[in-house]
């Protein structure tokens, strides 16, 4: 059975308002990215404990730690970045989650013209991701790689390259169809079929041909067909709403309560129409 989750900071920075909207939409899990305007890897131990207690009282589990890991230039300090990984692992353990969302690094910060080809920094990307995956494996958590525009793993080909090269059950793919569209890639069937052997998570947003983000089913991601294929293939995992309907920034999107409800209800209608049971 699939389970619905949400990047609840798309609703509000306030945890209580996040919870109220999730409960009204019958969503029982959260992808924890930020609360009170602070990213998950920067929250204090005390605030993490408060979040844990508050979510438990509301009957909401943490599906994933939606960290910004790997969303920095490849030539930035790796030692400093590993500290963020350790913090994300601590948050996952504290909040009883087994998944940490992450990325595969931006190009180096030098000002070469033309910009360096991804192949020129591929080895460093793999070196870093292997070390991060080893740490995640030792901690008993799984890194979920999101295909984000501008990082090494933004195209289908480079996502497959990473997944095949690392080849570890603690490094899985988070399928984000809208992100593939923003990189001129075909999310379904192309991206889905290519990355399916490593599929560990699904992010739900959609985008129109003019680049406007929209609710699932109203854009070019072919959500009805993708959901039918996922169902046919026996997908059993999380689907996390990340609609970005009001704003889409580099590190965080926003929808607000009303637009988030529209996104939630659009996805749930698609699931109801195909009689795919979810929790």
DOFI-310552 format. One record per residue (C-alpha): x, y, z. Coordinates in Angstrom, 3 decimals. Layout:
DOFI-310552
     east    north       up
        X        Y        Z
...
***
This chain:
DOFI-310552
     east    north       up
    0.000    0.000    0.000
    1.259    3.471   -0.823
    1.413    6.162    1.835
    0.830    9.861    1.213
    3.259   12.380    2.633
    3.880   16.087    2.147
    6.564   18.731    2.268
    4.473   20.494    4.883
    6.545   23.682    4.914
    4.770   24.304    1.593
    1.714   24.956    3.789
    3.222   27.202    6.453
    6.378   27.748    8.486
    4.332   27.012   11.619
    4.233   23.360   12.694
    0.737   23.564   14.178
   -0.686   24.949   10.928
    1.147   22.293    8.943
   -0.422   19.601   11.104
   -3.924   21.094   10.913
   -3.900   21.091    7.115
   -2.397   17.595    6.891
   -5.095   16.280    9.207
   -7.823   17.995    7.191
   -6.467   16.251    4.084
   -6.134   12.869    5.814
   -2.350   12.805    5.262
   -0.472   10.973    7.998
    3.176   11.523    7.038
    5.484   14.474    6.527
    8.681   15.080    4.557
   10.420   17.307    7.053
   12.329   20.096    5.285
   11.935   23.100    7.562
    9.923   24.273   10.554
    9.656   27.821   11.921
   11.732   28.984    8.964
   14.732   26.812    9.889
   16.054   23.960    7.779
   15.976   20.507    9.318
   19.787   20.169    9.467
   20.016   23.428   11.446
   17.346   22.731   14.062
   18.573   22.278   17.636
   18.214   19.040   19.573
   15.522   20.694   21.694
   13.496   21.739   18.651
   13.803   18.280   17.124
   12.486   16.829   20.373
    9.572   19.293   20.301
    8.774   18.334   16.702
    8.873   14.645   17.586
    6.519   15.073   20.522
    4.117   17.297   18.570
    3.949   15.005   15.533
    3.474   11.904   17.665
    0.579   13.535   19.504
   -1.014   14.354   16.135
   -0.539   10.845   14.769
    1.820   11.993   12.011
    4.968   10.091   11.104
    8.117   11.406    9.419
    8.455    9.791    6.012
   11.756   11.463    5.148
   14.260   14.058    6.253
   14.105   16.451    3.288
   17.642   17.732    3.638
   19.552   20.052    1.281
   22.499   17.629    1.155
   24.315   17.774   -2.162
   22.737   21.092   -3.111
   26.071   22.891   -3.068
   28.877   23.284   -5.638
   31.052   20.211   -6.051
   34.155   22.181   -5.067
   32.713   23.312   -1.712
   34.053   21.890    1.556
   33.186   18.208    1.764
   34.231   17.978    5.419
   31.681   20.657    6.284
   29.066   18.900    4.189
   29.623   15.632    6.021
   28.731   17.449    9.234
   25.347   18.255    7.675
   24.981   14.596    6.715
   25.679   13.553   10.288
   23.080   16.052   11.455
   20.529   14.724    8.950
   21.211   11.179   10.163
   20.708   12.329   13.747
   17.396   13.943   12.785
   16.298   10.766   10.999
   17.108    8.664   14.038
   15.430   11.113   16.407
   12.268   11.238   14.306
   12.167    7.509   13.416
   12.634    8.001    9.680
   14.661    5.754    7.394
   14.963    8.129    4.411
   17.058   11.235    3.781
   16.379   13.218    0.598
   19.523   14.585   -1.090
   21.061   15.817   -4.358
   24.212   15.260   -6.425
   25.995   18.639   -6.367
   26.094   21.704   -8.563
   29.006   22.413  -10.945
   32.172   23.943   -9.463
   32.062   27.624   -8.604
   34.794   28.686  -11.021
   33.784   31.087  -13.774
   34.969   29.106  -16.769
   33.449   29.968  -20.130
   31.943   27.783  -21.344
   30.756   26.099  -18.144
   32.563   22.854  -17.290
   31.017   19.682  -18.656
   29.467   17.348  -16.063
   31.915   14.643  -17.124
   34.758   16.819  -15.812
   33.547   16.572  -12.204
   31.781   13.187  -12.354
   34.548   11.379  -10.451
   34.355   13.831   -7.549
   30.559   13.507   -7.432
   30.850    9.726   -7.216
   33.596    9.905   -4.595
   31.439   12.108   -2.362
   28.232   10.157   -2.884
   29.959    6.857   -2.124
   31.252    8.232    1.166
   27.842    9.647    2.035
   26.161    6.355    1.151
   28.633    4.420    3.303
   27.803    6.643    6.275
   24.084    6.270    5.644
   24.420    2.496    5.383
   26.343    2.308    8.652
   23.548    4.300   10.316
   20.784    2.179    8.821
   19.220    4.949    6.734
   18.736    5.336    2.977
   19.683    8.326    0.841
   17.022    9.256   -1.715
   18.471   11.114   -4.709
   16.216   13.785   -6.215
   16.725   14.759   -9.853
   16.986   18.536   -9.541
   17.705   20.944  -12.386
   21.329   22.070  -12.446
   22.871   19.285  -10.326
   24.955   16.467  -11.785
   22.038   14.027  -11.703
   19.442   16.154  -13.457
   19.095   14.188  -16.706
   17.923   10.611  -17.100
   21.323    9.497  -18.370
   23.245   10.954  -15.433
   20.709    9.686  -12.875
   21.194    6.176  -14.222
   24.959    6.701  -14.188
   24.890    7.552  -10.474
   22.527    4.745   -9.520
   24.431    2.108  -11.497
   27.851    3.321  -10.358
   27.031    3.455   -6.650
   24.890    0.310   -6.795
   23.938    0.275   -3.119
   20.542   -0.385   -1.502
   21.136    2.661    0.711
   21.217    4.969   -2.341
   17.870    5.049   -4.147
   16.043    7.231   -6.643
   13.330    9.763   -5.845
   11.312   10.145   -9.034
   10.314   13.788   -9.561
    8.525   14.017  -12.932
    8.205   17.825  -12.901
   11.943   18.234  -12.342
   12.641   16.029  -15.355
   10.312   18.179  -17.457
   12.208   21.292  -16.384
   15.364   19.654  -17.767
   13.713   18.841  -21.122
   13.494   15.154  -20.181
   10.474   12.878  -20.640
    9.382   11.733  -17.160
    7.033    8.995  -18.313
    7.703    6.548  -19.729
   11.377    7.408  -20.309
   12.657    8.503  -16.873
   10.434    6.094  -14.983
   11.479    3.052  -16.986
   15.175    3.985  -16.896
   15.339    4.538  -13.125
   12.728    1.996  -12.039
   15.287   -0.618  -10.806
   16.376    1.860   -8.120
   13.051    3.548   -7.372
   12.651    4.310   -3.684
   10.381    7.347   -3.502
    8.017    9.521   -5.559
    7.621   13.322   -5.452
    4.313   14.706   -6.684
    4.185   17.949   -8.638
    3.364   18.773  -12.244
    4.286   21.476  -14.758
    2.575   22.914  -17.829
    4.253   23.444  -21.194
    4.775   27.122  -20.360
    6.717   26.202  -17.202
    3.912   26.957  -14.740
    3.692   24.478  -11.876
    0.284   22.923  -11.405
   -1.528   20.122   -9.586
   -0.879   16.518  -10.582
   -2.750   15.653  -13.751
   -3.025   19.204  -15.117
    0.463   19.346  -16.622
    2.762   17.396  -18.901
    4.018   14.759  -16.443
    1.374   12.211  -17.488
    0.412   11.536  -13.878
   -2.631    9.349  -14.630
   -0.541    7.048  -16.824
    2.404    7.096  -14.420
    0.183    6.192  -11.479
   -1.352    3.327  -13.448
    2.139    2.045  -14.263
    3.324    2.391  -10.670
    0.265    0.455   -9.526
    0.796   -2.238  -12.155
    4.451   -2.569  -11.156
    3.574   -2.954   -7.482
    5.063    0.263   -6.137
    4.865    0.160   -2.339
    6.212    3.325   -0.778
    5.701    7.018   -0.177
    4.245    9.620   -2.515
    5.176   13.048   -1.223
    3.320   16.183   -2.302
    5.719   19.000   -3.178
    3.505   21.186   -5.383
    5.336   24.575   -5.413
    2.125   26.275   -6.550
    2.842   29.763   -5.170
    6.633   29.914   -5.338
    9.535   27.696   -6.390
   12.904   28.666   -4.953
   16.307   27.030   -5.059
   15.995   25.544   -1.594
   12.269   25.552   -0.868
    8.910   25.916   -2.584
    5.667   27.274   -1.182
    1.963   26.789   -1.856
    0.060   28.026    1.203
   -2.870   26.169    2.812
   -5.471   26.710    0.076
   -3.278   25.790   -2.896
   -1.795   22.873   -1.004
   -5.293   21.502   -0.427
   -5.925   21.754   -4.172
   -2.772   19.749   -4.865
   -3.698   17.150   -2.256
   -7.225   16.747   -3.535
   -6.063   16.462   -7.159
   -3.693   13.604   -6.296
   -6.228   11.847   -4.096
   -8.872   12.093   -6.842
   -6.499   10.428   -9.298
   -5.907    7.624   -6.809
   -9.620    7.257   -6.055
  -10.494    7.161   -9.745
   -8.146    4.223  -10.301
   -9.179    2.575   -7.015
   -5.627    2.520   -5.650
   -5.860    2.222   -1.885
   -3.534    4.435    0.145
   -2.961    5.499    3.704
***
